[in-house]
């Protein structure tokens, strides 16, 4: 994995939104091990109400959550003028939803369980897009 990550390109802040605490913890551990600053949120609404919204350089979000789902979150961010690169993770991959998310500007759309290597590749794409 280390050959994929260049610490000089570390994202200033990654936000993780997932209603599953264990997924948040695992992703947070991985991102911190790569040198990123990380904030986690149990819902899209919690993220949108946080001070981290304006500091986030990359957002990793679950697709299916109570309240606002990941697509709704992406749409709201875009509508409000936030151009945060979004990486979706989901336990229920669907080609139509994937196409909608990617066409709306998502950097990645990954099925759970997420392979670290694939997530790191998406983070690299987000860095290049920023």
Backbone as a printed PyTorch tensor [residue, N CA C, xyz], in Angstrom:
tensor([[[  0.8010,  -1.1850,   0.0000],
         [  0.0000,   0.0000,   0.0000],
         [  0.8500,   1.2580,   0.0000]],

        [[  1.9800,   1.2400,   0.6510],
         [  2.7710,   2.4470,   0.7780],
         [  3.2310,   2.9860,  -0.5690]],

        [[  3.3290,   2.1290,  -1.5990],
         [  3.7460,   2.6250,  -2.8950],
         [  2.6550,   3.4670,  -3.5560]],

        [[  1.4280,   3.4020,  -3.0640],
         [  0.3340,   4.1880,  -3.6210],
         [  0.1740,   5.5380,  -2.9490]],

        [[  0.7290,   5.7080,  -1.7780],
         [  0.4780,   6.9160,  -1.0070],
         [  1.7230,   7.7650,  -0.8940]],

        [[  1.6140,   9.0020,  -1.2900],
         [  2.7050,   9.9570,  -1.1850],
         [  2.3670,  10.9190,  -0.0570]],

        [[  3.0480,  10.8230,   1.0990],
         [  2.7240,  11.6790,   2.2410],
         [  2.7860,  13.1630,   1.9240]],

        [[  3.5610,  13.5660,   0.9480],
         [  3.6400,  14.9850,   0.6120],
         [  2.3430,  15.4820,  -0.0070]],

        [[  1.4660,  14.5410,  -0.4260],
         [  0.1900,  14.9030,  -1.0200],
         [ -0.9750,  14.6260,  -0.0710]],

        [[ -0.7170,  14.5030,   1.2070],
         [ -1.7690,  14.1800,   2.1770],
         [ -2.8910,  15.2070,   2.1250]],

        [[ -4.0920,  14.7080,   2.1520],
         [ -5.2700,  15.5660,   2.1750],
         [ -5.3340,  16.2220,   3.5410]],

        [[ -5.6600,  17.4970,   3.5630],
         [ -5.6940,  18.2070,   4.8420],
         [ -6.7720,  17.6530,   5.7580]],

        [[ -7.8860,  17.2290,   5.2010],
         [ -8.9500,  16.6990,   6.0520],
         [ -9.8590,  15.7670,   5.2570]],

        [[-10.0330,  14.5760,   5.7900],
         [-10.9730,  13.6160,   5.2160],
         [-12.1170,  13.4640,   6.1980]],

        [[-13.3430,  13.5400,   5.6840],
         [-14.5140,  13.2860,   6.5140],
         [-15.1410,  11.9690,   6.0790]],

        [[-15.5130,  11.1840,   7.0720],
         [-16.1290,   9.8780,   6.8370],
         [-17.5370,   9.9230,   7.4070]],

        [[-18.5310,   9.6010,   6.5650],
         [-19.9280,   9.5830,   6.9930],
         [-20.4680,   8.1780,   6.7710]],

        [[-20.7940,   7.5050,   7.8640],
         [-21.3570,   6.1520,   7.7910],
         [-22.1150,   5.9010,   9.0780]],

        [[-23.2970,   5.3020,   8.9660],
         [-24.0860,   5.0290,  10.1620],
         [-23.5790,   3.8150,  10.9330]],

        [[-22.6430,   3.0700,  10.3670],
         [-22.0710,   1.9030,  11.0340],
         [-20.7640,   2.3170,  11.7260]],

        [[-20.8000,   2.2920,  13.0520],
         [-19.6490,   2.7390,  13.8420],
         [-18.3880,   1.9490,  13.5340]],

        [[-18.5120,   0.6420,  13.3200],
         [-17.3240,  -0.1720,  13.0570],
         [-16.6870,   0.1800,  11.7120]],

        [[-17.5020,   0.5140,  10.7290],
         [-16.9700,   0.9350,   9.4300],
         [-16.2510,   2.2700,   9.5820]],

        [[-16.8690,   3.1970,  10.3090],
         [-16.2200,   4.4930,  10.5520],
         [-14.8680,   4.3060,  11.2250]],

        [[-14.8240,   3.4520,  12.2360],
         [-13.5820,   3.2250,  12.9780],
         [-12.5060,   2.6160,  12.0840]],

        [[-12.8680,   1.6450,  11.2650],
         [-11.8920,   0.9950,  10.3820],
         [-11.3510,   1.9770,   9.3460]],

        [[-12.2360,   2.7550,   8.7470],
         [-11.7940,   3.7310,   7.7500],
         [-10.9450,   4.8270,   8.3890]],

        [[-11.3330,   5.2490,   9.5900],
         [-10.5620,   6.2670,  10.2960],
         [ -9.1440,   5.7690,  10.5850]],

        [[ -9.0370,   4.5270,  11.0430],
         [ -7.7250,   3.9430,  11.3390],
         [ -6.8600,   3.8960,  10.0830]],

        [[ -7.4420,   3.4650,   8.9720],
         [ -6.6960,   3.3940,   7.7130],
         [ -6.2320,   4.7830,   7.2750]],

        [[ -7.1380,   5.7430,   7.3000],
         [ -6.7840,   7.0900,   6.8390],
         [ -5.7260,   7.7320,   7.7350]],

        [[ -5.8450,   7.5390,   9.0480],
         [ -4.8390,   8.0970,   9.9700],
         [ -3.4820,   7.4210,   9.7560]],

        [[ -3.4870,   6.1200,   9.4630],
         [ -2.2250,   5.4180,   9.2370],
         [ -1.5080,   5.9440,   8.0000]],

        [[ -2.2590,   6.5820,   7.1040],
         [ -1.6830,   7.1740,   5.8950],
         [ -1.3230,   8.6400,   6.0900]],

        [[ -1.5340,   9.1480,   7.2920],
         [ -1.1360,  10.5090,   7.6030],
         [ -2.1960,  11.5740,   7.4120]],

        [[ -3.4300,  11.1730,   7.1800],
         [ -4.5090,  12.1300,   6.9580],
         [ -5.1480,  12.5770,   8.2700]],

        [[ -5.6660,  13.7880,   8.2740],
         [ -6.5170,  14.2620,   9.3600],
         [ -7.9180,  13.7470,   9.0570]],

        [[ -8.5960,  13.1890,  10.0710],
         [ -9.8720,  12.5240,   9.8360],
         [-10.9150,  12.9780,  10.8400]],

        [[-12.1440,  13.1720,  10.3370],
         [-13.3080,  13.4060,  11.1820],
         [-14.3670,  12.4090,  10.7590]],

        [[-15.1020,  11.8710,  11.7310],
         [-16.1340,  10.8900,  11.4140],
         [-17.4940,  11.3890,  11.8690]],

        [[-18.5300,  10.9460,  11.1420],
         [-19.9010,  11.3570,  11.4120],
         [-20.8390,  10.1790,  11.1910]],

        [[-21.8420,  10.0600,  12.0590],
         [-22.7970,   8.9570,  11.9820],
         [-23.9480,   9.1950,  11.0250]],

        [[-24.0470,  10.4150,  10.4810],
         [-25.1190,  10.7180,   9.5320],
         [-24.7190,  11.8820,   8.6440]],

        [[-25.4030,  11.9900,   7.5160],
         [-25.1600,  13.1040,   6.6080],
         [-25.5200,  14.4210,   7.2770]],

        [[-26.6100,  14.4100,   8.0340],
         [-27.0550,  15.6240,   8.7110],
         [-26.0120,  16.1050,   9.7190]],

        [[-25.4150,  15.1650,  10.4370],
         [-24.3710,  15.5100,  11.4100],
         [-23.1880,  16.1770,  10.6970]],

        [[-22.8010,  15.6340,   9.5600],
         [-21.7050,  16.2200,   8.7890],
         [-22.0720,  17.6210,   8.3020]],

        [[-23.2710,  17.7820,   7.7350],
         [-23.6900,  19.0690,   7.1850],
         [-23.7720,  20.1600,   8.2460]],

        [[-24.0460,  19.7730,   9.4820],
         [-24.1600,  20.7390,  10.5750],
         [-22.8230,  21.0110,  11.2600]],

        [[-21.7810,  20.3020,  10.8670],
         [-20.4900,  20.4170,  11.5500],
         [-19.6410,  21.5350,  10.9730]],

        [[-18.6780,  21.9480,  11.7590],
         [-17.7000,  22.9280,  11.2950],
         [-16.7370,  22.3140,  10.2940]],

        [[-16.6790,  21.0070,  10.2160],
         [-15.7590,  20.3180,   9.3030],
         [-16.2030,  20.3990,   7.8470]],

        [[-17.4490,  20.7590,   7.6220],
         [-17.9650,  20.8570,   6.2550],
         [-17.0660,  21.7400,   5.3980]],

        [[-16.6400,  22.8580,   5.9270],
         [-15.8440,  23.8130,   5.1580],
         [-14.3560,  23.4530,   5.1160]],

        [[-13.9220,  22.5250,   5.9720],
         [-12.5160,  22.1240,   6.0080],
         [-12.2550,  20.8120,   5.2810]],

        [[-13.2940,  20.1430,   4.8320],
         [-13.1600,  18.8140,   4.2390],
         [-12.6160,  18.8930,   2.8220]],

        [[-11.5510,  18.1270,   2.5870],
         [-10.9460,  18.0610,   1.2610],
         [-11.4230,  16.8470,   0.4790]],

        [[-11.9050,  15.8220,   1.1850],
         [-12.4190,  14.6110,   0.5530],
         [-13.4340,  13.9880,   1.4960]],

        [[-14.5430,  13.5350,   0.9450],
         [-15.6090,  12.9250,   1.7240],
         [-15.7750,  11.4680,   1.3190]],

        [[-15.7280,  10.5840,   2.3110],
         [-16.0280,   9.1690,   2.1050],
         [-17.3710,   8.9430,   2.7770]],

        [[-18.3750,   8.5210,   2.0140],
         [-19.7050,   8.3700,   2.5900],
         [-20.3740,   7.0640,   2.1770]],

        [[-21.1200,   6.5290,   3.1320],
         [-21.9650,   5.3700,   2.8590],
         [-23.0540,   5.8170,   1.9010]],

        [[-23.5840,   4.8950,   1.1410],
         [-24.6620,   5.2070,   0.2200],
         [-26.0110,   5.1670,   0.9340]],

        [[-26.2570,   4.0900,   1.6840],
         [-27.5560,   3.9130,   2.3350],
         [-27.4370,   4.1810,   3.8250]],

        [[-28.1300,   5.2570,   4.2500],
         [-28.1480,   5.6420,   5.6630],
         [-29.5400,   6.1620,   5.9820]],

        [[-29.9190,   6.1090,   7.2540],
         [-31.1780,   6.7520,   7.6440],
         [-31.0820,   8.2590,   7.3890]],

        [[-32.2060,   8.8950,   7.1230],
         [-32.1780,  10.3260,   6.8190],
         [-31.6540,  10.5300,   5.4170]],

        [[-30.7780,  11.4980,   5.2450],
         [-30.1840,  11.7380,   3.9350],
         [-29.2700,  10.5800,   3.5620]],

        [[-29.4510,  10.0300,   2.3730],
         [-28.5250,   8.9890,   1.9240],
         [-27.3340,   9.6600,   1.2430]],

        [[-26.3880,   8.8640,   0.8060],
         [-25.1700,   9.4130,   0.2220],
         [-25.4040,  10.2370,  -1.0260]],

        [[-26.3060,   9.7970,  -1.8960],
         [-26.6160,  10.5440,  -3.1200],
         [-27.2510,  11.8820,  -2.7620]],

        [[-28.1840,  11.8620,  -1.7950],
         [-28.8070,  13.1130,  -1.3430],
         [-27.7470,  14.0670,  -0.7930]],

        [[-26.7980,  13.5180,  -0.0450],
         [-25.7180,  14.3300,   0.5170],
         [-24.8890,  14.9490,  -0.6010]],

        [[-24.5000,  14.1530,  -1.5720],
         [-23.7260,  14.6590,  -2.7040],
         [-24.4950,  15.7740,  -3.4250]],

        [[-25.7780,  15.5500,  -3.6740],
         [-26.5920,  16.5480,  -4.3690],
         [-26.7010,  17.8440,  -3.5640]],

        [[-26.8680,  17.7100,  -2.2670],
         [-26.9850,  18.8990,  -1.4170],
         [-25.6720,  19.6790,  -1.3860]],

        [[-24.5650,  18.9770,  -1.2610],
         [-23.2700,  19.6490,  -1.2730],
         [-23.0970,  20.4340,  -2.5740]],

        [[-23.4090,  19.8010,  -3.6820],
         [-23.2720,  20.4480,  -4.9910],
         [-24.1910,  21.6580,  -5.0860]],

        [[-25.4500,  21.5040,  -4.6630],
         [-26.4270,  22.5960,  -4.7230],
         [-26.0040,  23.7900,  -3.8730]],

        [[-25.2940,  23.5140,  -2.7760],
         [-24.8520,  24.5820,  -1.8800],
         [-23.4710,  25.1330,  -2.2540]],

        [[-22.9190,  24.6610,  -3.3630],
         [-21.6610,  25.2030,  -3.8580],
         [-20.4040,  24.5550,  -3.3080]],

        [[-20.5380,  23.4570,  -2.5910],
         [-19.3700,  22.7490,  -2.0630],
         [-18.8750,  21.7660,  -3.1200]],

        [[-17.6280,  21.8880,  -3.4880],
         [-17.0400,  21.0170,  -4.5120],
         [-16.0700,  20.0360,  -3.8550]],

        [[-16.5820,  19.2550,  -2.9340],
         [-15.7770,  18.2760,  -2.2050],
         [-15.7660,  16.9730,  -3.0060]],

        [[-14.5980,  16.4220,  -3.3040],
         [-14.5740,  15.1030,  -3.9560],
         [-15.2330,  14.0610,  -3.0490]],

        [[-16.1260,  13.2510,  -3.6360],
         [-16.8950,  12.2670,  -2.8730],
         [-16.5380,  10.8630,  -3.3310]],

        [[-16.3050,  10.0010,  -2.3410],
         [-16.1090,   8.5680,  -2.5750],
         [-17.2430,   7.8500,  -1.8680]],

        [[-18.0170,   7.0680,  -2.6190],
         [-19.1200,   6.3080,  -2.0450],
         [-18.6630,   4.9060,  -1.6830]],

        [[-19.1660,   4.4120,  -0.5560],
         [-18.9920,   3.0090,  -0.1840],
         [-20.3740,   2.4560,   0.1030]],

        [[-20.6060,   1.2190,  -0.2880],
         [-21.9370,   0.6500,  -0.1050],
         [-21.9050,  -0.8670,   0.0250]],

        [[-22.8110,  -1.3580,   0.8260],
         [-23.0040,  -2.7960,   0.9520],
         [-23.9870,  -3.3150,  -0.0780]],

        [[-24.5850,  -2.3980,  -0.8460],
         [-25.6090,  -2.7550,  -1.8380],
         [-25.2930,  -2.0810,  -3.1770]],

        [[-24.2140,  -2.5310,  -3.8410],
         [-23.8510,  -1.8930,  -5.1060],
         [-24.9350,  -2.0740,  -6.1630]],

        [[-25.2090,  -1.0150,  -6.8780],
         [-26.2280,  -1.0100,  -7.9250],
         [-25.6600,  -0.2060,  -9.0880]],

        [[-25.6610,  -0.7970, -10.2780],
         [-25.0400,  -0.1430, -11.4330],
         [-25.7070,   1.1850, -11.7890]],

        [[-27.0310,   1.2700, -11.6580],
         [-27.7280,   2.5210, -11.9800],
         [-27.3580,   3.6220, -10.9990]],

        [[-27.3140,   3.2930,  -9.7180],
         [-26.9490,   4.2740,  -8.7000],
         [-25.4820,   4.6700,  -8.8820]],

        [[-24.6530,   3.6840,  -9.1720],
         [-23.2310,   3.9680,  -9.4150],
         [-23.0800,   4.9650, -10.5580]],

        [[-23.7910,   4.7300, -11.6570],
         [-23.7190,   5.6190, -12.8150],
         [-24.1760,   7.0270, -12.4500]],

        [[-25.2640,   7.1440, -11.6900],
         [-25.7470,   8.4670, -11.2670],
         [-24.7080,   9.1880, -10.4190]],

        [[-24.1310,   8.4580,  -9.4650],
         [-23.1320,   9.0580,  -8.5720],
         [-21.9030,   9.5140,  -9.3500]],

        [[-21.4100,   8.6760, -10.2290],
         [-20.2100,   9.0040, -10.9950],
         [-20.4890,  10.1480, -11.9780]],

        [[-21.6710,  10.1390, -12.6050],
         [-22.0330,  11.2170, -13.5210],
         [-22.1860,  12.5480, -12.7880]],

        [[-22.5100,  12.4890, -11.5040],
         [-22.6470,  13.7020, -10.6940],
         [-21.3080,  14.1560, -10.1300]],

        [[-20.2260,  13.4290, -10.4530],
         [-18.8990,  13.8850, -10.0680],
         [-18.1990,  13.0920,  -8.9850]],

        [[-18.7570,  11.9620,  -8.5680],
         [-18.0890,  11.1440,  -7.5450],
         [-16.7240,  10.6860,  -8.0540]],

        [[-15.7780,  10.5740,  -7.1260],
         [-14.4300,  10.1220,  -7.4520],
         [-14.3630,   8.6010,  -7.4460]],

        [[-15.2230,   7.9660,  -6.6540],
         [-15.2170,   6.5170,  -6.5560],
         [-16.5320,   5.9880,  -6.0280]],

        [[-16.7800,   4.7150,  -6.3020],
         [-17.9840,   4.0210,  -5.8590],
         [-17.5520,   2.5920,  -5.5470]],

        [[-17.3560,   2.2880,  -4.2670],
         [-16.7660,   1.0220,  -3.8510],
         [-17.7490,   0.1710,  -3.0580]],

        [[-17.7010,  -1.1410,  -3.2880],
         [-18.5480,  -2.0750,  -2.5540],
         [-17.8710,  -2.4740,  -1.2480]],

        [[-18.6920,  -2.6080,  -0.2010],
         [-18.1940,  -3.1220,   1.0760],
         [-18.1220,  -4.6310,   0.9790]],

        [[-17.1640,  -5.2780,   1.5920],
         [-16.0800,  -4.6520,   2.3350],
         [-15.1060,  -3.9810,   1.3740]],

        [[-14.7100,  -2.7740,   1.7240],
         [-13.8480,  -1.9550,   0.8810],
         [-12.4200,  -2.4660,   0.9550]],

        [[-11.8140,  -2.6540,  -0.1950],
         [-10.4020,  -3.0300,  -0.2420],
         [ -9.5690,  -1.7660,  -0.0510]],

        [[ -8.6410,  -1.8210,   0.8690],
         [ -7.8230,  -0.6540,   1.1900],
         [ -7.1530,  -0.0910,  -0.0530]],

        [[ -6.6320,  -0.9510,  -0.8810],
         [ -5.9230,  -0.5070,  -2.0820],
         [ -6.8400,   0.3160,  -2.9920]],

        [[ -8.0830,  -0.1300,  -3.1710],
         [ -9.0160,   0.5980,  -4.0300],
         [ -9.3800,   1.9550,  -3.4300]],

        [[ -9.5510,   1.9830,  -2.1210],
         [ -9.8670,   3.2500,  -1.4600],
         [ -8.6970,   4.2210,  -1.5810]],

        [[ -7.5000,   3.7270,  -1.4060],
         [ -6.3090,   4.5840,  -1.5310],
         [ -6.2020,   5.1370,  -2.9510]],

        [[ -6.5080,   4.3150,  -3.9510],
         [ -6.4900,   4.7860,  -5.3360],
         [ -7.5090,   5.9140,  -5.5300]],

        [[ -8.6810,   5.7810,  -4.9070],
         [ -9.6920,   6.8390,  -5.0030],
         [ -9.2260,   8.1180,  -4.3130]],

        [[ -8.5750,   7.9630,  -3.1660],
         [ -8.0350,   9.1220,  -2.4560],
         [ -7.0020,   9.8230,  -3.3400]],

        [[ -6.1670,   9.0510,  -4.0140],
         [ -5.1820,   9.6280,  -4.9290],
         [ -5.8770,  10.4300,  -6.0390]],

        [[ -6.9630,   9.8870,  -6.5830],
         [ -7.7270,  10.6040,  -7.6190],
         [ -8.2880,  11.9040,  -7.0440]],

        [[ -8.7710,  11.8490,  -5.8060],
         [ -9.3180,  13.0440,  -5.1770],
         [ -8.2260,  14.1060,  -5.0250]],

        [[ -7.0240,  13.6650,  -4.6700],
         [ -5.9070,  14.5940,  -4.5400],
         [ -5.5800,  15.2620,  -5.8730]],

        [[ -5.6140,  14.4890,  -6.9300],
         [ -5.3140,  15.0380,  -8.2490],
         [ -6.4040,  16.0040,  -8.7050]],

        [[ -7.6400,  15.7400,  -8.2940],
         [ -8.7610,  16.5970,  -8.6860],
         [ -8.7710,  17.9130,  -7.9170]],

        [[ -8.1800,  17.8990,  -6.7220],
         [ -8.2390,  19.0930,  -5.8670],
         [ -7.3440,  20.2020,  -6.3470]]])
